[in-house]
Amino acid sequence: MLALTSLLLATLVSVAVVGWMPRPAPPPMRLDQALQVLRGERAAPPLGLHLSVVSSAPEGRSSDWLTELAALQLGVPVDHVRLVWAGQGKAPDVQVIEGGTVLDASGRAGVLTSQAALLTAMQWPPFELGVRRADDRWQVVGSDHSDLAAWRGQVLLALLAGTLLLAPLAAWASLRIGRPLRRLAEASARVDLQDGTPLPDDGPREVQVLAAAISSGRERLRDQAQDMTRMLAAVAHDLRTPLTGLRLRAEFAPPPQAARMVADIERMDTMIEQVLDYARGELQPLELRALDVAALLEECVQSALLRGVDISAEGPDVLPWQGDALLLRRAIDNLIDNAARYAGAVHLRVAMAGNRVQLDVMDRGPGIAEADRVRLLQPFQRSESSRSRATGGTGLGLAVAANVARRHAGELQLLQRDGGGLIARLVLGSAS
């Protein structure tokens, strides 16, 4: 769009320059000058005429009166002369009147001599006058269009000059608008509702208005998302009160029924806790502190062993980093529980990948289809639709881990494991 605008501006300036340039007047077309050239009375054709020798007679519309006049002036037979007019319209209509009578062809010869000076000195439309030579070739004097060609050349030069003059201006305008827009686009691509970093608003006023509009939209979306999350957390929290009452009443039920009731209540309580974890991850501000990722991972492993998870881990003994220990532990626990639910055994591996921490939670379960990997990182998404007791859940485990990774300038990747299974890769960037 900017290039098109610059080109249009260059064209307008060039047209203005062309309009300012004086257009050459059409050269005079006088028959007597052409006759002088053919009679050899002029060494060279005057301005506006040209002389050439061709193999055939010129073609076009002719006038009998003027052709006979030219033949008489040249002293050659009429059939050896050809006078034609090019362009649109008819040939000039010439009549000779004497005593109120239009002379016909038989009376031309007597009057042509007396009218020759007047007729041949007049200016005529572009014409070609040819005389047949002894070798049957034609010597032709015609209108010269070289002045018009020169003017057209000047027009092209003016257009080129206008374009060259405006090229630096167009390049400057492109850089002035393009660079701020590119920075704004790159910053907008990294926009996160939890990130309050202001967008770059330097550059022209239009770019500043656009940056302000994007920032305003982000603020409104953040407020709406937080309102929904607070409502979700409030509902989940209030459900715990009736669940506590149900747990007490279950104690008075017959033992077989009481066991099933307690299991359902515990399952509901776990789901409520997952909802609250997700809400805390969305609303709770980051508390960045220096921590040892290796020690944090060991705590998660010991906690999983107490829950009966078959788990192993490998990595350095010490891995200093900076982050929110509570959110990171919540994310790791969710990934471990998710792998244990679908695969049983879990293997952890932590290492540095460049300037980032990379934690792989690996299993030998059924894995996840590539088409479902992006969807399962969203809240309340499940990899199976049965909602069975064995694999039941709210579909928030991966969403919580993905949110924690984003808040630590990283991401959660779901990858296929060689030999079968899944790798949930938690990548942590610098959250400072």
N, C-alpha and C positions, 0 to 999 in steps of 0.2 A: 504494500500500500504506500509506503514511504517512497519507494523507487518510482511508482507510478505518479505520485504527486510531484516529485522532482522533475520527472520527464515532462509532465504537463506544464510546469512552471518554465522549464527551458524552452518548450515550444512556444509559449505565450511571449516570452521575451524575444525569441527569434522572429516571431511574426511581427512584433512591434518594431524590431530593427528593420525587417524587410519593408514594412509599411512606411517607415521613415525614409528609406532609400528611394531616390528618384528613379522612376521607371523610364527607360529610354523611349523617346518618341518614335513612332513608326517612320522609317526613312521615306523620302519623297519618291514616288514612282512616276517618273516622267518618260513618255515615249520618245521624245526627241533625243534624250541622252542615250537611250538604248540604240536608236538609229545611228547616232554619232559613233558609238562603239563599233557597230557592225560595218560602218563605212570606213573605219580605220582613222577617224578624225580624233580619237582619244587614245592615248597610249594605254590607259588602264580604265576600268569601269569606275564611275563615281560611287560615292558612298550609297549603299542601298541596292546596288546592282552587282551581278557577277557574270562572268563570261566563261563558257564551256563549249566543248565540241562533243557531240553525241552521235550515236549511230541512227537514231530514229527521231522523227519530228516530235516536238512537245505535244502533249495531249491535254485537253480541257475544253472549256466553253470559249467560243470565238465570236467576233463581230465582223461581218462582211465589210462594212464601211471602213473600219479601222485597219483590217487586213489589207484592203486595196490601197488605203492611204500609205501604209508602211511599204507596200510593194512599189508604189509610185516614188516614194522618197528614196528607196534603195535602188531603183532603176532595174528591177528584176521582175520576171513574170509573177503573177499572183500565185500560181501553183507552186512557186519556189519559196513562198513565205507562209509562216505559220505563227499566228498571234493568239494566245490562249490565256485564260484567266483561271487561277486555282482558287480553292476555298469554296465557301457556301454561296448560294445565290446564283443569279443569272449573269451572263456577260453584259457589259455596258451596251445599252441600246442607243446607237448614234443615228441621227437623221439629219439630212441637209435640206433646208427649205430655201427656195428662191422665189421671190414674188408671191409668197403665200402658198407655194406648191411644193410638196415633198417630192424631191427628185428620185426617180427610180434608178435602177442599176445602170441603165444606159446613159444617164446624164451625170454619172459620178465624175468621170474623168475631167470634164470641163471645169468643175468647181473644186475639185480636191486640192488643186494647187493653191487656190486663193484661201482655202480654209486650213491648209496644212500647219501653218505656224501656230494658229490658235489651238487646233486639236492636239497636236503633239506636245505642246507646252503644258497641257493640263496634267494634273496628278491623277493617277489611276490606281485601282486596287492592284494587289500583287499579280504580276503577269510574267509570261515568258514569250519572247520574240525570237523565232528561229528562221534562218535562211539556209537553203540547201546549197551546198558547195559543189564543185565540179566532181568530187569523189563520192557524191551521194551522201555524204555525212552532213550533219546539221550543226551550224554555229549558232549557239543559243545565248541570248542575254536575258537573265531573269532576276527576279527580286532576291536580294540577299537577306537571309534570316540570321546572319551571324551576330547582329546586335542583340536580337532576342535571346540567342543562345548565351551570349555573354551575360545578359541580365539574369538568366536562369542560373548561370554559374555563380553570380553574385548572391542570389537567393540561397543557394546551397551553402556557400561559404558563410553567410550570415547565420543560417541554422546551426552549422557546425561551431561557429564562434560562440553563439549563445549557449550551446550545450557545454562547451569547454569552460566558459566563464562560470556556469552554474554548477559544474561538477564538484569543485571544492565545497561550495555551500551545501550541496546535497549530501556530500560525505560527512560534513560537520553536523548537519541536522540528524543524519542517521546515527552517528555516534552519540550525540546528545540525548536522543530519545531511546535508541536501542540498548545502550548499556544499562541505564536504570531499569528499563523494562526486563532485561535479562536477569538482573540481580533480584528484582521483585518476583519474577517467575520462579527462580531457584529457591528463594526464601519461602514462597507460598507452597512449593512442593513439599517442604519439610514442616509445614504448619501442623501443630498438634494442639488439641484443646487444652492440654495440661501445660503447654509451653506459653509463657507470657512474654517471650522475647518480641519486641516491636519489629515490624517489618520495615525494611529500608524505604524511606520516602524522599530520597533526594532526586534531583532531576527536574524536568519541566512540571508545571502545575498539574497537567493532566495525569502524570505518573503519581504525584502526591495525592490527588483525589482518589485514584484507583487504590493506592496503598491504604488510605484511610477507610475506604469502603470495605476492603478485605478484612482489615483489623476489626472494624465494627461488626461485620458478619461473624467473625470468629468469636467475639465476645458474647454475642447473642446465642450462638450455638453452645458455647461453654456454659452459659447460665441455664439454658434449657436442659443440657445433659446433667448438670449438677442437681437441678430440681428433680428430674426423674430418678436419679440415683438416690437422693435423700428420701424420696417417697418409697423407693424399693427397700432401702435400709430400715425405714420406719415400720413398714409392713412386716418385714422379716423379724424385726426385734419384738414387735407386739405379738407375733405368733408364739413366742416362747412361753408366755404366761399360760395360755390354754394347754400347751403341751405339758407343762409341769403338772397341771391339774389332771390331765389324762394319765400321766405316769403314776400319780398317787392312786387314782381309781383302779389302775391295772393291777395293783397289788392285791385288791380284794377279789379279783376274778379267779376262776379256776386255773391251776398252774399251766396246762397246755395253752389255753387262750391267753393267759397273762404273758407268756413268753413271746407269742406272736405279736401282741399289742406293744410290748416293750421294744421289740425289734423294729416295728413300724415307726414308733415314736423316735427311736434313736436315728433311724434313717431320715426322718423328717428334720430332726435336729441337725444332722450333718448337712442336709441341703440348705437349711437356714444359715448355718455357719458359713457355707460357701458363698451364699448371697451376700452376707455381711462382709466377708473377705473381699469380694469384688467391689462392694461399695466403699470399703475403707481404701482400697487401692486407687479408686477414682477420686475420692475426696480428701484423703489424708495427705498433707504436704510431705515432701521428701525431707528426711532427716539425714543428711549426708555426713558420714563420719568415717574415719579411717578404720578398716577392719581387715581381718585375715580370711580370705575366701576359703582357703584350705581348712581352717578351723571351723568355719561356718558349715562347710560341706560335711565334715566329720560329725558335727552335731546332728545334721539331718539324717545321716546314715544310722547313727545310734538310735535316733527316734524311730526310724523305719524298722529297725531290727526289733524294737520293743513291740511294734504293731504286727510283727510276724512276717515282714517282707524279706524275701530272699534277695539280698542286695550286696554289691561289692563296689569298690571305688579305687581309682588310681589317679595320681597327680602329685604335684610337689608338696613338700611338707609345709611350706610357708608360701602364701601368695597374697601380698599386701595389695589392698585396693581401697577405693572410697565409694561408699554407697549407703543405702538404707538397709541395715541388717534385717529388720523385721519384714520389710517387703520382699527382700531377696529370699529369706527363709520360707516365706509363704509360697513364693513361686516354685522353689525347689521341691518343697513338700508336695505341691500339687502335681508336678511332673512325675515324681516318684510314685505317688498313689495312682496316677493315670496309667503308668507303665505296669505297675503291679496288678491293677485291675484286669488288664487285657492280656498280660503275658506271664505273670507270676514272678519270674526272676528279673532283676534290674541291675545294670552295670553303669557306673558313673565314671566320667573321665573329664578332668579339668586341666586346662593349660592356657598359656598365653598365645594369642594369634595376632602377631603384630603388636599394636598398642591396645588390644582388647582382650578381655577374658572370655574364653569359650568353654562352656560347660555342656557336655553331651550326656543325655539321659537315654540309654540304649536298652532295647528289649528285643526278644525274639517272637513277638506276638504277630497278629495278622497284618500289622501295618495299616497305612491309610492310603487310599487311592489319591493320586496326584490331583484329580479334579476336586477333591474334598478338603485339601489342605488349607486353602485360604478360608473357606467357610468355617472350618472347625476352630479357627482362631477368634471367631466372633462369639459374643455371649449367647448362652442358651442354645448351643448347637451340639448335637450328638452324632457320633459316628455310626450308631445303629438306632433303629426306631422302635425296638421292642420295649424299652423302658423296664427291662427285667430287674429283678431284685439283685441278681448277681452282678450286673454291670450298670445298675441304675446310677443316676446322678443328675445334676442340673445342667450339665454342659458348660460349666464355668471354669473348670480347672485350667484348661489351656488359655482361655480368655484372660484369667487373672495373671498367668505367667507372661503372656504376651504384653499385657499392660505394664507390668513391672519392667520388662525389658525395654519398652519404649520410653518409660520415664527415666531409665538409666542410659539413654542415648544408644540403645541397641535394638535387637529384634529377636523374635522366636522363630526358628526355622524347623519345619517338619520334613525330614529327609528319609529316603529309603535306605535301609541298612543292608550291606552286602551279606548275602546268605539268608536274607529274610528278616523281617522285623522293622522297627522304627527307631530313628534317632531324633529326639527332641533337643535341638541345639539352642541353648540360651546364650546369646552373645551380648556382652555388656560393654558399652563404651564409657567414655569419661562423663560422668554425670555432674561434674563440678561446674 
